Amino acid sequence: MAGDPHNVVRLILPRPVPGRPGEEYHHAAESLRQWQDEHILVTDPAAALYVYEQASGCDDQPEWVQRGLIGAIRLVPPEAGVVLPHEDVSAGPVAGRLALMEATQANLEPIFLLWDGSIALDGLGVVFALISAVIFAAYLLLAEYEVGLRDPVSLMAWGFFFATVFWTVVQPWWSFPVGRVAKTVSLQGRLTDWHLPVWALVLWVVVLGSIVPFVLIVGALRHVSATRVGIAAMLEPVVATIVAWAWLRETLTPVQLAGAGVVLAAILLAQTAR
């Protein structure tokens, strides 16, 4: 059984690719799709629950027995108390299982806990967030000065040039997995049945997620101050949250709704203040 080419271990424990961390999960996703195409794995025609049992030790006197159910459930807010945490696990295995789930778009084995329910700020994350904020503020202030000397398009082009130089050093462009851009992926959420090639989504991010917004930001600096442009840019996380709710069926907690309200109120106050 261990040598069977369709042993599930080949999916849940794919062999790492030397020098290319994370690539093994995409290999697992390709194997899963191939097994589905070959009808090695088939989808149940109707909703079902499966009973499973795991035991350790001898069959006559197992050291422990664990029983449970396997089935698809709808994600609900943690405070609803429908899905409860099971046990604490190490961060490394959680990250690996999450990467496998994202690559295969499937839960190939029971995962009892991805979040322990606590909220804590990561020190390194806070530092990088502050650095990002300072860099963005500096970008706006420099752009506000330079926009009086040149047109917004050429100014933005210089910004993208220096960004390209930086990221070529930090994350070389030749390490980009070019072979994946031809693959087709689901849009998830309410658009699960819709599929687009990866290259189209990358093009969307490049054009509508980077070029167009920065052209608008730099162009706006001809008419309003960098402070107001920066504050207006804070609409992005609020709009992203609304899109996630409408498209991906994400749920919002009262704290998140309050945070969005504070951001909107601050933007309104800043834009109307004299």
Phi, psi and omega in degrees: 000323182296329181272002181295132181295346181248022175296133184298340178301331179293341177266314187277339178229062181294150182287132178297148177263119182304130177078358181226075181300136180091345182295331183297331181289327177288328174295320177297320178296320178295319178297318179299314179297322179294317178296325177290319178296326180271003179062026170291321173244132180232153179276137177300136179291340180222158179301139184209158172240141180244138175266130177233157181220133176238136181224152178237139180098203182286154179296324182287319181227077180292147178292321176205154179230134180235125180240151180194185180239147175240127179188164178275133179231161178273137178291133180230160178301143181304324183291348178291337177073019180278312176253120186252148176295149185254311184200161176279141179225165181285151183295323182300305178300324178298315180298319179294317180293323179294319178297321178294318179297319181293322182288320184267345186055040181207153174257101189274349179203159182299131173238116188271338184204126172245348183210132184272004177090348180269155178241122181217147178270132176277127184302313180296322178297319178297319179299312181293326177297317179294320177298317178299318180296318180295317180296318180295319178297317179297321179299315181294319181293318177294319180295323179299322179286313186287335184294342176279349182252339181212170182282156184299324184294312180293325178296316178295322179300319177297319178299315179293328179297311181292327176295320178297318178298316181298310184286339174295328178280314185288315182220086187309136183294335181286352175271359180293132181287080185301327183297343184274343187292341180275351181284157179252135182230157178284149178276356173066175177059226180288350180248030183303324182282352178267138180230142177224151175292150182300325182298327179291322178290322177297318179297321177300314181296318183293311186280302185273344179261345182229299187296305183299311180301319183286329173297317179294319180297309182295321178296325180293334181292347174286342188241330180228166184285161178298326179299313181290324177297316180297319179293317179297328180294340179290356173293339185306308180296328178293314179296320178298322178295318179296317178298317179297323178291315184284324187265309187263004179062029176292147178255150182247131176277162177304323179295318179295319178296320178295320178298317177297320178296321178296317179298313180297318180296320179294319179296315179299317180296316182293324183282337183259350181290144179260000000 
